[in-house]
């Protein structure tokens, strides 16, 4: 074990200086050398020993690569978290924009997989605005293994409403089931300028608690002045839900709940918000009239 550990440490240092291709070439060269020596000397023992040594070298290299990848992944997560913290500090000290409109539609699949589409329009309130912070979450402490399957795309909308290019994003996870995303604008915004973009977010099992029969909240909260926001939830076919508003409704009258049925007979519940106060969470709480599915175990 000590020899293997020292070999792995040596390979890690070698990888830093030369990279994986150099190790692969060395292993292939050693195996070729073993075949040549065995053929010249006619000794199967020499050939077998050299081949075993080469195989062990390849195994040790694989272990070293996995160890290095895990360390780099942890370091990358730390960097993402720091970027998120610094952007939050900047945004809290110097508010950057106001929300003209926020339109979000969440399409829930039969197993709780949720495809959310957002269309957002902002107005910058100061010069040199370079990013926007977004937060998304699900109604249960989802295990980290689901993160690898989550897909998010942020795309500019041009003046005529046609789609533009994608924006670079930085994603971090403050806690289980909560995602912080920073979208970086291609060019800094100037004061009073407007920008529109879309967000496509595919999140496996995001709405699993709702389909299990538990109440689930679909709410919005903004740290900037927000003039108009609409949140639509499209339920699976054949499913109906109870709905009620959430938030301090006694002090906020700008909330309206509606129901629609689409062309496929699926129920859509709509929450419309107007002039939403800063840091005021509002939206809707849903619960199925009949639980249809069981949530996957963590």
C-alpha positions in Angstrom: 0.0 0.0 0.0 2.8 2.4 0.8 4.4 1.7 -2.6 1.1 2.4 -4.4 0.5 5.6 -2.4 4.0 6.9 -3.2 3.4 5.9 -6.9 0.2 7.9 -7.0 1.8 10.9 -5.4 4.6 10.7 -8.0 2.1 10.4 -10.8 0.1 13.4 -9.5 3.3 15.5 -9.6 4.1 14.1 -13.0 0.6 14.9 -14.3 0.9 18.6 -13.1 4.1 19.0 -15.1 3.5 16.9 -18.2 -0.3 16.1 -18.4 -2.1 12.8 -18.9 -0.9 12.3 -22.6 2.7 11.9 -21.4 1.7 9.2 -18.9 -0.3 7.4 -21.5 2.6 7.5 -23.9 4.9 6.2 -21.2 2.6 3.2 -20.4 2.2 2.3 -24.1 6.0 2.6 -24.6 6.6 0.3 -21.6 4.2 -2.3 -22.9 5.8 -2.1 -26.4 9.3 -2.5 -24.8 8.0 -5.5 -22.9 6.8 -7.2 -26.1 10.1 -6.5 -27.9 12.2 -7.8 -25.0 10.1 -10.9 -24.7 10.4 -11.6 -28.4 14.2 -11.1 -28.5 14.9 -13.1 -25.3 12.1 -15.6 -25.8 11.2 -15.3 -22.2 7.5 -15.3 -21.4 8.3 -14.4 -17.8 10.0 -11.2 -18.8 7.1 -10.3 -21.1 4.5 -11.0 -18.4 6.4 -9.1 -15.7 6.7 -6.0 -17.9 3.1 -6.2 -19.0 2.0 -6.4 -15.3 4.1 -3.4 -14.5 2.6 -1.4 -17.3 -1.0 -2.4 -16.3 -0.2 -1.4 -12.7 1.1 1.9 -14.0 -2.1 2.5 -15.9 -4.2 1.7 -12.9 -2.2 4.0 -10.7 -2.5 6.7 -13.3 -6.3 6.3 -13.4 -6.4 6.7 -9.6 -4.2 9.8 -9.7 -6.5 11.3 -12.4 -9.6 10.7 -10.4 -8.0 12.2 -7.3 -6.9 15.2 -9.2 -10.3 15.7 -10.8 -12.1 15.6 -7.5 -9.7 18.2 -6.1 -10.1 20.5 -9.1 -13.9 20.1 -8.8 -13.9 21.2 -5.2 -11.7 24.1 -6.0 -14.0 25.1 -8.9 -17.0 25.0 -6.5 -15.1 27.2 -4.1 -14.4 29.7 -6.8 -18.1 29.7 -8.0 -19.2 30.3 -4.4 -16.8 33.2 -4.0 -18.0 34.8 -7.3 -21.6 34.5 -6.1 -20.7 36.1 -2.7 -18.8 39.0 -4.3 -21.6 39.7 -6.8 -24.2 39.6 -4.0 -22.1 42.2 -2.0 -21.9 44.5 -5.1 -25.6 44.2 -5.8 -26.6 44.8 -2.1 -24.4 47.9 -1.9 -25.2 49.3 -5.3 -28.7 48.3 -6.6 -28.4 47.9 -10.4 -31.9 47.7 -12.0 -35.6 47.4 -11.7 -37.8 44.6 -13.1 -40.2 45.8 -15.8 -41.7 42.4 -16.4 -41.1 38.8 -15.3 -42.9 36.0 -17.0 -42.3 32.4 -15.8 -44.0 29.2 -16.9 -43.3 25.9 -15.2 -44.4 22.8 -17.1 -44.5 19.8 -14.7 -44.0 16.3 -15.9 -45.6 13.1 -14.6 -42.7 12.4 -12.3 -42.0 15.9 -11.1 -39.5 16.8 -13.7 -40.0 20.6 -14.3 -39.2 22.6 -17.4 -39.3 26.3 -16.6 -39.2 29.1 -19.2 -38.7 32.7 -18.2 -38.8 35.9 -20.1 -37.4 38.8 -18.2 -37.1 42.6 -19.0 -35.0 44.9 -16.9 -34.1 48.6 -16.8 -30.7 49.6 -15.5 -30.7 52.2 -12.7 -27.0 53.0 -12.9 -24.1 52.8 -15.3 -21.8 49.8 -15.8 -24.2 47.0 -14.9 -22.4 43.8 -15.8 -24.5 41.0 -14.4 -27.8 39.8 -12.9 -28.2 37.5 -9.9 -30.9 34.8 -10.1 -32.0 32.3 -7.4 -34.0 29.1 -8.1 -35.0 26.3 -5.7 -37.1 23.3 -5.3 -39.5 22.3 -2.5 -37.3 19.6 -0.9 -33.6 19.2 0.1 -32.7 17.5 -3.2 -29.5 15.3 -3.1 -26.5 16.7 -4.9 -26.5 13.9 -7.5 -29.5 15.6 -9.2 -27.4 18.7 -10.0 -25.5 16.9 -12.8 -28.7 16.5 -14.8 -29.9 20.2 -14.4 -29.6 22.2 -17.6 -29.9 26.0 -17.8 -29.6 28.3 -20.8 -29.7 32.1 -20.6 -30.2 33.9 -23.9 -30.4 37.5 -25.0 -33.6 38.8 -26.7 -33.2 41.3 -29.4 -35.3 44.4 -29.8 -37.6 42.7 -32.3 -38.1 39.8 -29.8 -36.0 37.3 -31.8 -33.5 35.2 -29.8 -29.9 36.3 -29.6 -26.8 34.7 -28.3 -26.3 32.9 -24.9 -24.9 34.6 -21.9 -22.2 33.2 -19.8 -23.4 32.0 -16.4 -21.8 31.1 -13.1 -23.7 28.6 -11.0 -23.3 27.8 -7.3 -25.3 25.9 -4.7 -25.7 27.7 -1.3 -27.6 24.7 0.1 -29.3 21.5 -1.0 -32.0 22.2 -3.5 -31.1 25.9 -3.9 -29.3 27.2 -6.9 -27.7 30.7 -7.3 -27.0 31.7 -10.9 -25.2 34.8 -12.2 -25.7 35.8 -15.8 -23.0 38.0 -17.3 -24.0 40.6 -19.9 -21.9 40.8 -23.1 -21.5 44.6 -22.7 -22.1 46.7 -19.6 -25.5 48.3 -19.4 -25.9 52.1 -19.1 -28.3 53.9 -16.8 -32.0 53.8 -18.1 -31.1 51.2 -20.8 -33.3 48.1 -21.0 -32.4 44.5 -21.6 -34.5 41.4 -22.2 -33.4 37.8 -22.0 -34.9 34.3 -21.6 -34.0 31.5 -19.2 -34.6 27.8 -20.0 -34.3 25.6 -16.9 -34.7 21.9 -16.9 -34.7 20.5 -13.4 -35.3 16.8 -12.7 -37.7 16.0 -9.8 -38.0 19.7 -8.9 -41.8 19.4 -8.2 -41.7 15.8 -6.8 -43.3 16.8 -3.5 -46.3 18.2 -5.2 -47.0 15.0 -7.1 -46.5 13.0 -3.9 -49.4 14.9 -2.4 -47.6 17.5 -0.2 -48.3 21.2 -0.6 -45.6 22.9 -2.7 -45.0 26.7 -3.1 -44.3 28.5 -6.3 -43.2 31.9 -5.2 -41.2 34.9 -6.3 -39.2 37.4 -4.3 -37.2 40.3 -5.7 -34.6 42.6 -4.2 -35.4 45.2 -6.7 -38.5 47.2 -7.6 -40.8 45.0 -9.7 -43.7 46.3 -11.7 -45.2 43.2 -13.1 -44.7 39.4 -12.6 -46.6 36.4 -13.8 -46.0 32.8 -12.7 -47.8 30.0 -14.6 -47.8 26.3 -13.5 -49.0 23.8 -16.0 -49.9 20.5 -14.3 -49.7 17.0 -15.8 -52.7 15.8 -17.8 -55.6 14.6 -15.7 -54.3 16.3 -12.5 -56.2 19.0 -10.5 -54.9 21.0 -7.6 -56.1 23.2 -4.8 -54.5 26.7 -4.9 -54.1 29.6 -2.5 -51.9 32.7 -2.4 -48.8 32.9 -0.3 -47.1 36.0 1.2 -48.4 38.8 3.4 -51.6 39.2 1.5 -53.1 41.4 4.1 -50.6 44.1 3.3 -50.2 43.5 -0.4 -53.3 43.6 -2.7 -51.5 43.2 -6.1 -51.9 39.4 -6.3 -54.4 37.5 -8.5 -55.0 33.7 -9.0 -56.5 32.4 -12.2 -57.2 29.0 -13.7 -57.0 28.0 -17.4 -57.2 24.7 -19.3 -54.9 24.4 -22.4 -55.7 22.7 -25.7 -54.6 19.3 -24.3 -56.9 19.5 -21.3 -54.1 20.3 -18.8 -54.9 22.6 -16.0 -52.8 25.8 -15.7 -52.8 27.9 -12.5 -51.7 31.5 -12.9 -50.5 33.9 -10.3 -50.3 37.6 -11.4 -48.4 40.1 -9.3 -48.2 43.9 -9.7 -45.9 46.4 -8.0 -44.5 43.7 -5.8 -42.7 45.2 -2.7 -39.0 44.7 -2.3 -38.1 41.5 -0.4 -41.7 40.4 -0.2 -42.3 36.8 -1.2 -45.5 36.2 -3.0 -47.0 33.5 -5.2 -49.2 30.4 -4.8 -49.3 27.2 -2.8 -50.6 24.2 -4.6 -51.7 20.7 -3.5 -53.0 18.0 -5.7 -56.6 16.9 -5.1 -55.4 13.3 -5.4 -51.8 12.2 -5.1 -50.8 10.2 -8.2 -47.1 9.4 -7.8 -44.5 8.5 -5.2 -41.4 10.7 -4.9 -38.1 8.9 -5.7 -36.0 8.1 -2.7 -32.9 10.2 -2.2 
